[in-house]
Amino acid sequence: MKKEIPLSVPNLDIEIVENLRECIETGWVSTGGRFITEFEKKAAVYAGTEDAVSCQSGTAGLHTSLRILGVRTDDEVIVPTLTFIAAVNPVAYLGAYPVFMDCDEYFCMDAKKLQRFCEEKCEFHEYRRDTNEKSEKQLINKETGKRVKAIIAVHVFGNMADMETIMSIAEKYGLAVLEDATEALGSYVTEGKYAGYKAGTIGDIGVYSFNANKIITTGGGGMIVSRNKKYLDEARYLTITAKEASPEEALHFVHNEVGYNYRMTNLQAALGVSQIDKLEEFINIKERNFNKYARLLADTEGLRLFPFTPCIRSNKWFYALYVDETKFGESRDALMHRLIESGIQCRPVWKLTHMQKAYEKSQSYEIEKAYDYERNVLNIPCSTNLTEEDVEYVCEIIKGRHKI
């Protein structure tokens, strides 16, 4: 009998209805209400930061954060090519330019190539963009002559980028670091300099996402975290359209700079306060199902289920299967379509961002491994309501042993 198994869907409990009922009965359904404050406090406690600022989406959080970190028109930001395009678009929103980096074996930015790019393709010297700016040492791209201002480290599929190396490079060259932890809420470092640090709390600013396919969801929405309170205060100000806070100015809607209407709604936060309490439970389910997949697929030649980054506790958000066509006897795409026809939702990794039409003229550096992953990696079902029987069924279909 054919089963329908989605790739990654929300795991919602009926108890959430009580929170939604309160929003409806009190009328607090928009961008104000007690659940927003409660969700921010819970997120901050979980992340280990003093505060957190909720926002409309992970993308909104990234856009706001890049502005706070001083990215301006004609600056450059080093980004990974193997990522969802929303991690890169905020660079363009600010009139800046992405420089694309290859991935490492765990899908995250290749920190060794990042270091080589900074050493070989850039110069670090006194630089001043205009007469109003103080001259100081900055990293300048030799090919473009533009200032490299920041790095966006994306933690892909619940892995974590090599933050120890990335932060060392950033410190050496005066670069800001934005952690795109939209896929890595709950992942944290277990060894080394940043042992105990949660994804999103190592760089200058980190951003989480609560899209419907994430490990916890508010339907949409995001969260900005940082160990720098000044950044969080600025984030809160900018995401409420830069509305001045004094009673008189607030009464008259005074906005002294351009801000963004990026606030989270109370309805979204009402989901979030319940969901975040279940995060560790969801991670345990992810771990259980990943281990079962690994056991059941271990003896299949030509298939490799990717492990997660060493020296971290991963949230194991997405499972990635490498398909070696020569050994498996079927291409990644053929397997993907066979699974879809069997009712099993799956997907290839993203089209590489530096190959997207909007960015095809952008600079990229030594892209190699990302091409291999784009061709051969398949994401398979990983929802937190996936049963062990579902995992067995998916593996049987993958192996071609189950007849529909």
C-alpha positions in Angstrom: 0.0 0.0 0.0 1.3 3.4 -1.0 2.2 5.8 1.9 2.5 9.6 1.7 5.6 10.7 3.6 6.5 14.4 3.6 10.0 15.7 3.7 9.8 18.0 6.8 6.6 19.2 8.3 5.6 20.8 11.6 5.0 18.8 14.7 2.2 20.8 16.5 0.3 19.8 19.6 -3.4 20.6 20.2 -2.4 22.4 23.5 -1.2 25.3 21.3 -4.9 26.1 20.6 -5.2 27.6 24.2 -2.5 30.1 23.4 -4.2 31.0 20.1 -7.5 31.3 21.8 -6.1 33.8 24.3 -4.7 35.9 21.4 -8.1 35.9 19.7 -10.1 36.6 22.9 -7.9 39.5 23.9 -7.5 40.9 20.4 -3.7 40.7 20.6 -3.2 39.0 17.2 -0.7 41.4 15.6 2.7 42.8 16.5 2.1 43.3 20.2 1.2 41.0 23.0 2.6 39.0 25.9 3.6 35.9 23.9 6.2 37.9 21.9 8.0 38.9 25.1 7.7 35.4 26.5 9.0 33.8 23.3 12.0 36.2 23.2 12.9 35.4 26.8 12.7 31.7 26.3 14.8 31.9 23.1 17.4 34.0 25.0 17.6 31.5 27.9 17.9 28.6 25.5 20.6 30.3 23.4 22.5 31.5 26.5 22.3 35.2 25.6 21.1 38.2 27.6 18.2 38.9 25.2 16.7 38.0 21.8 14.7 40.0 19.3 11.9 38.3 17.3 11.3 39.3 13.7 9.1 38.5 10.7 11.4 35.8 9.2 15.0 34.5 9.2 15.6 36.6 6.1 14.4 39.8 7.9 16.8 38.9 10.7 19.7 38.5 8.4 18.9 41.8 6.6 18.6 43.7 9.8 21.8 42.2 11.2 23.9 43.0 8.2 22.9 46.6 8.5 23.7 46.7 12.2 27.2 45.2 11.4 27.9 48.1 9.1 27.5 46.6 5.7 27.0 49.4 3.2 26.6 50.0 -0.5 29.6 48.7 -2.5 31.0 46.6 0.4 31.6 42.9 -0.1 30.4 40.0 2.1 31.9 36.5 1.9 29.1 34.0 1.6 28.8 30.2 0.9 27.5 29.1 -2.5 25.8 26.0 -1.1 22.9 27.5 0.8 19.4 28.6 0.4 19.4 31.9 -1.6 17.7 33.8 1.3 21.1 33.7 3.1 22.6 35.8 0.4 19.9 38.1 -0.8 20.1 40.5 2.2 23.6 41.4 1.0 22.1 42.6 -2.2 19.3 44.4 -0.3 22.0 46.7 1.1 23.6 47.4 -2.2 26.6 45.2 -1.3 28.2 42.3 -3.2 28.6 38.7 -2.3 31.8 36.8 -2.8 31.1 33.1 -3.0 33.0 30.4 -1.2 33.1 26.6 -1.6 31.7 24.2 1.0 33.6 21.7 3.2 32.7 18.0 3.6 29.9 18.9 6.0 28.2 21.4 3.6 29.3 24.6 5.4 31.7 27.2 4.2 35.2 25.9 3.6 37.2 27.8 6.3 40.6 26.8 4.7 39.6 28.3 1.4 38.2 31.3 3.2 41.6 31.8 4.8 43.5 31.3 1.5 41.2 33.8 -0.2 41.9 36.5 2.5 45.6 35.8 2.3 46.1 35.5 -1.4 43.3 37.5 -3.1 43.1 40.4 -0.7 45.3 43.0 0.9 45.0 44.3 4.5 46.0 48.0 4.6 44.9 51.5 5.5 41.6 52.4 3.7 39.1 55.1 3.8 36.0 55.1 1.6 35.3 58.8 1.9 36.5 61.9 3.8 34.0 61.5 6.6 35.3 58.0 7.4 38.3 57.4 9.7 41.2 55.7 7.9 42.0 52.2 9.3 43.3 48.9 8.3 40.7 47.0 6.3 40.6 44.0 4.0 40.5 45.0 0.3 39.7 42.6 -2.5 42.5 43.0 -5.0 40.3 42.0 -8.0 37.5 44.5 -7.3 39.2 47.1 -5.1 36.2 46.9 -2.7 36.2 46.6 1.1 35.4 43.1 2.4 33.2 43.9 5.4 31.7 40.7 6.7 31.4 36.9 6.6 28.0 35.1 6.6 28.7 31.6 8.1 25.7 29.4 7.3 25.2 26.3 9.5 23.8 24.0 6.8 21.3 21.1 7.7 22.1 21.4 11.4 25.9 21.1 10.9 28.1 24.0 12.2 30.7 25.8 10.2 34.3 25.8 11.5 33.7 28.8 13.8 37.0 28.6 15.5 38.9 29.2 12.2 36.3 31.7 10.9 36.4 33.8 14.1 40.3 33.8 14.0 40.2 35.0 10.4 37.6 37.7 11.2 39.7 38.9 14.2 42.8 39.1 12.1 41.2 41.1 9.3 38.6 43.1 11.2 35.6 41.4 9.7 32.1 41.1 11.1 30.7 37.6 11.4 27.0 36.9 11.0 25.9 33.4 11.8 23.0 32.2 9.7 21.8 29.5 12.2 18.4 29.3 10.6 18.8 25.6 10.2 20.8 24.9 13.4 18.7 25.9 16.4 19.8 23.5 19.1 23.2 22.7 17.6 26.1 23.5 19.9 29.9 23.1 20.1 31.2 20.2 22.4 34.9 20.7 22.1 37.5 23.4 21.7 37.5 27.2 22.3 33.7 27.5 21.9 32.7 24.4 23.8 29.1 24.9 25.1 28.3 27.7 22.7 25.0 27.4 20.8 24.9 27.9 17.0 24.2 31.6 16.5 26.0 32.8 19.6 29.7 32.7 18.5 29.8 35.4 15.9 28.8 39.0 16.3 25.1 38.3 15.6 23.1 35.1 15.0 19.8 34.5 13.4 17.3 31.6 13.7 14.3 30.8 11.6 10.9 29.3 12.5 9.6 28.6 9.0 7.2 25.6 8.8 10.0 23.2 7.8 12.3 24.1 10.6 12.8 22.0 13.8 10.3 24.2 15.6 8.0 26.5 13.9 5.8 29.6 14.3 4.5 29.3 10.8 7.0 32.0 9.8 9.2 34.2 11.9 12.8 34.5 13.1 14.9 35.5 16.0 18.0 37.6 16.4 20.5 36.8 19.1 23.8 38.3 20.2 26.1 38.6 23.2 26.3 42.3 22.3 23.3 44.1 23.9 23.9 47.2 21.8 23.3 45.2 18.7 20.1 43.7 20.1 18.8 47.2 21.1 19.4 48.4 17.6 17.8 45.3 16.1 14.6 45.9 18.2 14.6 49.6 17.1 15.1 48.9 13.4 12.5 46.0 13.3 9.7 48.3 14.7 10.2 50.8 11.8 12.7 52.8 13.8 9.9 54.3 15.9 11.3 56.5 18.7 10.6 55.1 22.1 9.9 58.2 24.3 6.2 58.6 25.1 5.8 61.9 23.3 7.7 60.8 20.2 5.9 57.4 20.1 2.5 59.2 20.4 3.3 61.3 17.3 5.0 58.4 15.3 8.5 59.9 15.1 10.9 57.9 13.0 14.4 59.4 12.9 15.8 56.9 10.4 14.6 54.3 7.9 13.6 51.1 9.7 11.7 48.0 8.7 8.3 46.6 9.5 9.8 43.3 10.5 8.0 42.5 13.8 6.8 39.0 14.7 3.0 38.7 15.4 1.6 37.6 18.8 -0.1 34.7 17.0 3.3 33.4 15.8 4.9 33.8 19.2 2.0 32.0 20.8 3.1 28.9 18.7 6.7 29.6 19.6 6.4 29.6 23.4 5.0 26.1 23.2 7.3 24.8 20.4 10.5 25.9 22.1 9.7 23.8 25.2 9.7 20.7 22.9 12.9 21.5 21.1 15.1 19.0 23.0 12.4 16.3 22.6 12.4 17.0 18.8 16.2 16.8 18.6 16.1 13.4 20.3 13.6 12.2 17.7 15.8 13.5 14.9 18.7 11.6 16.5 16.8 8.4 16.7 15.5 8.5 13.1 18.9 9.5 11.7 20.6 6.5 13.5 17.9 4.2 12.1 18.4 5.5 8.6 22.2 5.0 9.0 21.8 1.4 10.2 19.3 0.4 7.4 21.3 2.0 4.6 24.8 1.1 5.8 25.0 -2.1 3.7 23.8 -0.5 0.4 26.6 0.1 -2.0 26.7 3.5 -3.6 24.7 5.2 -0.8 26.2 7.3 2.0 24.2 9.0 4.7 26.3 12.0 5.7 27.3 12.2 9.3 27.1 15.6 11.1 30.0 17.9 12.0 32.4 16.3 14.6 32.8 18.1 17.9 29.2 19.4 18.0 25.8 18.2 19.2 23.8 18.7 16.0 20.0 19.2 15.9 20.2 16.9 12.8 17.6 19.1 11.1 18.0 17.6 7.5 19.4 14.2 6.5 21.6 14.2 3.4 22.1 11.1 1.3 25.0 10.9 -1.3 24.1 8.8 -4.3 27.1 7.4 -6.3 25.4 6.4 -9.6 28.2 4.1 -10.7 28.0 2.0 -7.5 24.3 2.3 -6.8 23.2 1.7 -10.3 20.8 4.7 -10.3 21.4 8.4 -10.5 20.4 10.8 -7.7 17.7 12.3 -9.9 16.3 8.9 -10.9 16.1 7.8 -7.3 14.5 11.2 -6.4 11.7 10.8 -9.0 11.2 7.2 -8.0 10.7 8.2 -4.4 8.4 11.0 -5.3 6.3 8.6 -7.4 6.1 6.4 -4.4 4.7 9.2 -2.2 7.9 10.0 -0.5 8.8 13.7 -0.6 12.5 14.4 -1.1 14.6 17.1 -2.7 18.0 17.8 -4.2 20.3 20.4 -2.5 19.8 23.9 -3.8 21.1 25.1 -7.1 24.4 26.8 -6.2 23.8 30.4 -5.5 26.7 31.7 -7.6 25.0 30.0 -10.5 21.7 31.7 -10.0 20.9 34.4 -12.6 21.0 37.2 -10.0 24.5 36.3 -9.0 26.1 34.7 -12.0 28.4 37.7 -12.5 29.6 37.7 -8.9 33.0 36.6 -7.8 33.5 33.1 -6.7 36.5 31.3 -5.3 37.7 27.7 -6.0 34.2 26.2 -6.1 34.7 22.4 -6.3 33.0 20.2 -3.7 29.8 22.2 -3.9 29.3 21.1 -7.6 29.6 17.4 -6.5 27.1 17.9 -3.8 24.7 19.8 -6.1 24.7 16.8 -8.5 24.6 13.9 -6.1 23.0 14.8 -2.7 19.4 14.0 -1.9 17.5 15.2 1.3 15.2 12.5 2.6 12.2 12.6 5.0 13.2 13.9 8.5 10.1 15.3 10.2 9.9 15.0 14.0 6.6 13.1 13.6 8.3 10.5 11.4 7.8 7.1 12.9 10.4 4.3 12.9 8.1 2.4 10.6 8.1 5.3 8.2 11.9 5.2 8.2 11.9 1.5 7.4 9.4 2.1 4.6 11.5 4.9 3.0 14.6 2.7 3.2 12.8 -0.2 1.5 11.7 2.1 -1.3 15.3 3.5 -1.7 16.6 0.0 -1.9 13.9 -0.9 -4.4 12.6 -3.8 -2.3 9.1 -2.6 -1.6 6.5 -3.0 -4.3 3.7 -0.4 -4.4 
